Amino acid sequence: MRALIQRVSEAQVDVAGQTIGKIDAGLLILVCAMQGDDAAKSKQLAAKISKLRIFKDEDGKMNRSLIDTGGSALIVSQFTLAGDTSRGNRPGFSSAAPPAEGEALYQQFIADVRSLDITVETGQFGADMAVTLTNDGPVTLWLDV
């Protein structure tokens, strides 16, 4: 699975003009299931993200995790993270999991993050979403598992 995470002071996702997910301080997690991914990869990615020490401690150093801070996660499906731009000018997305598998793994990832006692808000799989955020830092990381 592939994820782009951003440390945020706030983030929200809207569908058709309605806010469907909103968090204060925490992580915006854009996630994409890739060909060959499975539930084990989802669990591995959730564990990795929850333990990343990317939040400031009392000395201002990035030394605290999402679990340590009690922050929330806004999880948004983002198949374009699978985009291959190595040939031509139009990205190819053939490395992304097929839609039914992608949605199942997206739901699995949400459940895996929630199982770590993290408050989770979500986007809507396959929807045209408007995501807004205030990036804190900015801190943005790419993860592949």
N, C-alpha and C positions, 0 to 999 in steps of 0.2 A: 504494500500500500504506500501511497505517496501523500504527503501533507505539506502544506505551507502554513506555518503558524506565525501569528503576529501578537505580540504583547500589546494589549489595548487598555485604555482607561475607560472606554465604552465602545460598544458595537451593536448594530442591529441589522436585521434582514427583513425586507418588505416584499410581499408578493401582491400584485394588483393593487398597490397603494395601501395595503394593510400590513402593519407590523406583526410578524409571526414569531420573532425571536429577538430578545434584547438582553444584553448583559452590561454590567458595570465593569470594574477592573477584572482582568483575566486574560483569556486567550481566544482569539478568533482562529478557528482551525478550518482551513479549506482542505478537503480530503477527497482523494480519488482512488478507487479500487482499480488495480491493474490486472491484466491477464494473468491467471495462475494464482491470484491471491486467495486466501482462505481465512477461516475464523482465527487460526493461530496467528496470522499476520496482523489481524485487527487487534487482537489482545496485546501483541507485542508493541504495536504502535501506540495504543492507549497507555500502556505502562511507561513507555519511553517519554511520551509527552508529559504525563503527570509528574514525572520525576526530574524533568529538565530544570536545572538551577539557573533561571533567567530573570528572576525577580530580585529586586534590591533588598539587601538586609539592612540592619540599623547603621552600618558603615557605608552604605551606598554601593556596595559590591553586589554583582549578580551572583547570589548564593542561596536563593530560596526558590522552591518549586511551587507549582500551582497548588499542590496539596498543602504545602507549608503556609501559603498565604490565605487559603480558603477562597481563592478566586473562582470565577465561573468560566465556563467554556461555551462559545457559540460555534456549533459545528455545522458547516455548510458543504454540501456536495459540490464538487468542482471537477467535472470530467476533463476540462481543458488542461489540467495539470499533466495529463498524458500527452499533450501536444508535442509532436515531432516536427521540428522545423529544419531538419538537416538537409532536406531536398526541396528546392523551390521556395515559393513565398506563401503557400497555403499550408497551414499545419495539418498533419495527419493524426488521427486519434485511434488508430487500430490497436495500440498497446493498452487501451483502457478496457476494463472488463465489459462484457455485454450489459445492456441496461438492467435486465432482471438480476444478474449476479451483482452488479454494481449497487443496486438499491438494497439488496439483502446484506451486502457487506457494509454499506453505509449505516443501516439500522443496527447491525452487529456492533460496529464501532461506537455508535451512540450508547448502546447498552454497556459496552466494555468500559467506557469513560464513566458512565453513571455508577457502575459497580465499584468504582474507586472513591465513592462519596464526594464526587464533584458535581456541582449544580450545572446542568446542561440545558441550553436552549438550542433550537435547531432551525435550519432552513427547510425547504421542501424539495425533495429529490425531483429532478427533471423540470422544475419550474423556472420561469424567467424571474430572477431575483435581483433586487437592488440591495447591495450590502454597503453600509456606511460604518466607518470606524474612526476612532482617534487612536493612532498608533502611538504607543508609549515608548519613548526611547529615541528613535524607533528601534525596535527589536523584531526582526523577521528572520525565520529559519526555515530551511527546506529539509525535509526528512524523507528517506526511503527506507522501508524495511522489507 
